[in-house]
Amino acid sequence: MADLSGKTAIITGGGSGIGRAISETFAAAAASVAILDLDDDAAKETVAAITGSGGTASYFHCDVSSAESVEGAVAAVKGSGSGIDILVNNAGVANIGTATSTSEEDFDRVMRVNVKGVYQCLQSVIPALIESGGGVVLNMSSIAAITGLKDRFAYSASKGAVHTMTLSVAADYLEQGIRCNSICPARVHTPFVDGYLEKNYPDNKEEMFQKLSAVQPIGRMAEPEEIAKLALYLCSEDSAYITGQSFNIDGGYMNLRV
């Protein structure tokens, strides 16, 4: 297992879903985990689970769509006495709709969180990474950034921006010792998926779950822990030669569909 001993990792949206799996996986690899999240209860529960298992974690209330909130949370992490070595831009929101059915309000909301939120975290954390002598940025993108998905207009646009921001950061800060990569998952079995099925298909949740699973050629959704293991590799010294890359973790979705 990769070792993150002596590293401090900021994980946005680290209280639930993929973010929680990353937080727990990084803590198990001996990182000091700083969870930035808007959901206080979920973040506190994750911190309790980590510390109860002997790991090190703390929680900072943060709305990534607010520059003031991000700046305050990052300052609090720095004020806790450690440098910052890793930033995982995981916080994000989903949206279903086409170019004509997506409201301006929904479009703006997705962009505020998924695009501006990443930008604001980069702007606040990159100087701290430079102060630490370099570090790693990992952005959570999606296969929606690199292929056409029905009814995902705003979400796809936002993840396309994350994809290209990854390339820009990798190019701009290479000489400062900062690596930047992204992960592009297909569908992952998170509480969001369960909530979506409960809301839209309360009478046939199991049937719809199987249909959503079958979209991936491998025949199932990814588990959050599988995404977290790839995140750990990309944020550890094991991947020291990798930057400016996007990694599909999609159960064969991009290359094996027939």
C-alpha positions as CSV (number, residue, x, y, z in Angstrom):
1,M,0.0,0.0,0.0
2,A,1.2,3.5,-0.8
3,D,2.6,5.5,2.1
4,L,1.5,9.1,2.8
5,S,3.3,9.4,6.2
6,G,4.0,13.0,7.0
7,K,1.6,14.3,4.4
8,T,-1.4,16.6,4.9
9,A,-4.2,16.1,2.4
10,I,-7.1,18.4,1.9
11,I,-10.1,16.5,0.5
12,T,-13.1,18.6,-0.6
13,G,-16.5,16.8,-0.2
14,G,-14.6,14.3,2.0
15,G,-17.5,13.5,4.2
16,S,-19.5,11.1,2.0
17,G,-19.5,8.9,-1.0
18,I,-16.2,8.9,-3.0
19,G,-14.8,11.6,-0.8
20,R,-15.3,9.6,2.4
21,A,-13.6,6.6,0.8
22,I,-10.7,8.8,-0.2
23,S,-10.5,10.3,3.3
24,E,-10.5,6.9,4.9
25,T,-8.0,5.4,2.5
26,F,-5.6,8.3,2.8
27,A,-5.8,8.2,6.6
28,A,-5.1,4.4,6.5
29,A,-2.0,5.3,4.5
30,A,-0.9,7.6,7.4
31,A,-1.8,10.9,5.9
32,S,-3.3,13.7,8.1
33,V,-6.6,14.3,6.4
34,A,-8.4,17.7,6.4
35,I,-12.0,17.3,5.2
36,L,-13.6,20.4,3.7
37,D,-17.3,19.8,3.5
38,L,-20.6,21.6,3.6
39,D,-22.4,18.7,5.3
40,D,-21.3,19.0,8.9
41,D,-22.9,15.8,10.1
42,A,-21.4,13.6,7.3
43,A,-18.0,15.1,7.8
44,K,-18.0,14.7,11.5
45,E,-19.1,11.1,11.1
46,T,-16.2,10.4,8.8
47,V,-13.7,12.1,11.1
48,A,-15.0,10.0,14.0
49,A,-14.6,6.8,11.9
50,I,-11.0,7.7,11.0
51,T,-9.9,8.7,14.4
52,G,-11.7,5.7,15.9
53,S,-9.5,3.5,13.7
54,G,-6.3,5.3,14.8
55,G,-6.0,7.7,11.9
56,T,-5.7,11.5,11.9
57,A,-8.5,13.6,10.5
58,S,-10.1,17.0,11.1
59,Y,-13.1,18.8,9.6
60,F,-13.4,22.3,8.3
61,H,-16.8,23.7,7.3
62,C,-16.5,24.9,3.7
63,D,-18.7,25.9,0.8
64,V,-16.4,25.5,-2.2
65,S,-18.6,27.9,-4.3
66,S,-17.7,30.7,-1.9
67,A,-14.2,32.2,-2.2
68,E,-14.4,33.5,1.4
69,S,-15.4,30.1,2.7
70,V,-12.5,28.4,0.9
71,E,-9.9,30.9,1.9
72,G,-11.0,30.6,5.6
73,A,-11.0,26.8,5.6
74,V,-7.6,26.6,3.9
75,A,-6.2,29.2,6.4
76,A,-7.6,27.1,9.2
77,V,-5.8,24.0,7.9
78,K,-2.5,25.9,7.6
79,G,-3.1,27.4,11.1
80,S,-3.4,23.9,12.5
81,G,0.4,23.7,12.3
82,S,1.2,21.6,9.3
83,G,1.9,22.4,5.7
84,I,-0.3,21.2,2.8
85,D,1.0,18.5,0.5
86,I,-2.1,17.2,-1.4
87,L,-5.3,18.7,-2.7
88,V,-8.1,16.4,-3.9
89,N,-10.8,18.4,-5.6
90,N,-13.7,16.0,-5.1
91,A,-16.7,18.2,-4.1
92,G,-19.3,18.4,-6.8
93,V,-23.0,18.3,-7.7
94,A,-24.8,16.4,-10.4
95,N,-27.5,17.6,-12.7
96,I,-29.8,15.9,-15.2
97,G,-31.0,17.8,-18.3
98,T,-30.3,18.8,-21.9
99,A,-29.2,22.1,-23.4
100,T,-32.9,23.1,-23.6
101,S,-34.3,21.6,-20.5
102,T,-31.5,22.8,-18.1
103,S,-32.6,25.9,-16.3
104,E,-30.2,28.9,-16.0
105,E,-30.4,28.5,-12.2
106,D,-29.3,24.8,-12.4
107,F,-26.6,25.6,-15.0
108,D,-25.2,28.4,-12.8
109,R,-25.3,26.1,-9.7
110,V,-23.4,23.3,-11.3
111,M,-20.7,25.8,-12.6
112,R,-20.4,27.5,-9.2
113,V,-19.6,24.2,-7.5
114,N,-18.0,22.0,-10.1
115,V,-15.9,24.6,-11.9
116,K,-15.6,27.8,-9.8
117,G,-15.2,25.6,-6.7
118,V,-12.2,23.8,-8.2
119,Y,-10.7,27.1,-9.3
120,Q,-11.1,28.6,-5.9
121,C,-9.5,25.7,-4.1
122,L,-6.6,25.7,-6.6
123,Q,-6.1,29.4,-6.1
124,S,-6.0,29.0,-2.3
125,V,-4.0,25.8,-2.0
126,I,-1.4,26.0,-4.7
127,P,0.6,28.7,-2.9
128,A,0.7,26.4,0.1
129,L,1.9,23.5,-2.0
130,I,4.7,25.7,-3.3
131,E,5.6,26.6,0.3
132,S,5.8,22.9,1.1
133,G,8.3,22.4,-1.8
134,G,5.8,20.9,-4.2
135,G,2.8,18.5,-3.9
136,V,0.0,16.9,-5.7
137,V,-3.4,18.0,-7.0
138,L,-6.0,15.4,-8.0
139,N,-9.2,16.5,-9.6
140,M,-12.3,14.4,-9.7
141,S,-13.5,14.5,-13.3
142,S,-15.8,12.0,-15.1
143,I,-16.2,10.1,-18.3
144,A,-18.8,12.8,-19.0
145,A,-15.8,15.0,-19.7
146,I,-14.6,12.9,-22.6
147,T,-17.7,11.3,-24.1
148,G,-21.3,12.2,-24.9
149,L,-23.8,11.2,-22.2
150,K,-27.5,11.8,-22.6
151,D,-29.2,14.3,-20.3
152,R,-26.0,15.5,-18.7
153,F,-25.4,18.9,-20.5
154,A,-24.4,21.1,-17.5
155,Y,-22.6,18.3,-15.7
156,S,-20.6,17.3,-18.8
157,A,-19.7,21.0,-19.4
158,S,-18.4,21.3,-15.9
159,K,-16.4,18.1,-15.9
160,G,-14.9,19.1,-19.3
161,A,-13.7,22.3,-17.6
162,V,-12.1,20.2,-14.8
163,H,-10.4,18.1,-17.4
164,T,-8.7,21.1,-19.1
165,M,-8.0,22.8,-15.8
166,T,-6.0,19.7,-14.9
167,L,-3.8,20.1,-17.9
168,S,-3.3,23.8,-17.3
169,V,-2.2,23.3,-13.7
170,A,0.1,20.4,-14.6
171,A,1.8,22.7,-17.2
172,D,1.9,25.8,-15.2
173,Y,3.4,24.4,-11.9
174,L,5.6,21.7,-13.1
175,E,8.7,23.6,-12.2
176,Q,7.4,24.2,-8.7
177,G,7.3,20.5,-8.1
178,I,3.5,20.2,-8.4
179,R,1.9,17.3,-10.2
180,C,-1.7,17.4,-11.3
181,N,-3.9,14.6,-12.6
182,S,-7.6,13.7,-12.8
183,I,-9.8,10.6,-12.4
184,C,-12.7,10.0,-14.8
185,P,-15.1,7.4,-13.2
186,A,-18.1,5.9,-14.8
187,R,-21.1,5.3,-12.5
188,V,-20.1,4.8,-8.9
189,H,-22.4,3.3,-6.3
190,T,-22.8,6.1,-3.8
191,P,-25.6,7.5,-1.6
192,F,-26.4,9.8,-4.5
193,V,-27.3,6.9,-6.7
194,D,-29.5,5.3,-4.0
195,G,-31.2,8.7,-3.4
196,Y,-31.8,9.1,-7.2
197,L,-33.5,5.7,-7.4
198,E,-35.6,6.3,-4.3
199,K,-36.8,9.6,-5.6
200,N,-37.4,8.7,-9.3
201,Y,-38.1,4.9,-9.2
202,P,-39.5,4.1,-5.7
203,D,-41.5,1.1,-7.0
204,N,-38.8,-0.6,-9.1
205,K,-35.5,0.5,-7.5
206,E,-33.9,-2.9,-7.9
207,E,-34.7,-3.2,-11.6
208,M,-33.4,0.3,-12.3
209,F,-30.3,-0.4,-10.2
210,Q,-29.6,-3.4,-12.4
211,K,-30.1,-1.4,-15.6
212,L,-27.7,1.3,-14.4
213,S,-25.2,-1.4,-13.4
214,A,-25.4,-3.1,-16.8
215,V,-24.4,0.1,-18.6
216,Q,-20.8,-0.7,-17.6
217,P,-19.5,-3.7,-19.7
218,I,-18.0,-5.2,-16.5
219,G,-21.6,-5.6,-15.3
220,R,-21.6,-3.4,-12.2
221,M,-21.0,0.1,-10.8
222,A,-17.7,1.0,-9.2
223,E,-17.4,1.0,-5.5
224,P,-16.1,4.2,-3.9
225,E,-13.2,2.3,-2.4
226,E,-12.0,1.4,-5.9
227,I,-11.8,5.1,-6.8
228,A,-10.0,5.8,-3.6
229,K,-7.3,3.3,-4.3
230,L,-6.5,4.9,-7.6
231,A,-6.6,8.3,-5.9
232,L,-4.1,7.0,-3.3
233,Y,-1.7,5.8,-6.0
234,L,-1.9,9.1,-7.9
235,C,-1.2,11.2,-4.8
236,S,1.7,9.0,-3.5
237,E,5.3,9.0,-4.5
238,D,4.6,5.7,-6.4
239,S,3.3,7.9,-9.2
240,A,6.0,10.5,-9.1
241,Y,6.5,10.3,-12.9
242,I,2.9,10.9,-13.7
243,T,1.4,14.4,-14.4
244,G,-1.1,16.0,-16.8
245,Q,-3.0,12.7,-17.2
246,S,-6.6,11.6,-17.0
247,F,-7.4,8.1,-15.8
248,N,-10.6,6.3,-16.8
249,I,-11.9,3.9,-14.2
250,D,-15.1,2.8,-15.9
251,G,-15.6,-0.9,-16.1
252,G,-14.8,-0.9,-19.8
253,Y,-17.4,1.8,-20.6
254,M,-15.2,3.9,-22.9
255,N,-13.6,1.1,-24.9
256,L,-15.6,-2.1,-24.7
257,R,-19.2,-1.0,-25.4
258,V,-20.8,-2.8,-28.4
